[in-house]
Amino acid sequence: MSTVNTSDEELMGLEASYLMLTHKLVDENFSPMACAAVMTKLAMMMYKSSLSAEDYNLMVDTISDSRDLVRTFSEFQSSAGRLN
């Protein structure tokens, strides 16, 4: 597996881009749940394509184990407002 170094600033920009895309799609009357399902499916496909079977399973376990760390949109927007 090759690794690509990405800075925190680049990750924050990428996250903001995905958030804007999701808001655009929801504004176009796509279901937020459908958007989440498609993004999750694509993410899992990327992990499965890029990682060994062992690393893929570790990633899936890590994601599952982190379920309590996921913030709501409101929590995200509140913390983003504090950063600006």
Secondary structure as UniProt FT lines:
FT   HELIX           8..27
FT   TURN            28..29
FT   HELIX           32..50
FT   HELIX           53..65
FT   HELIX           67..69
FT   HELIX           73..83
//
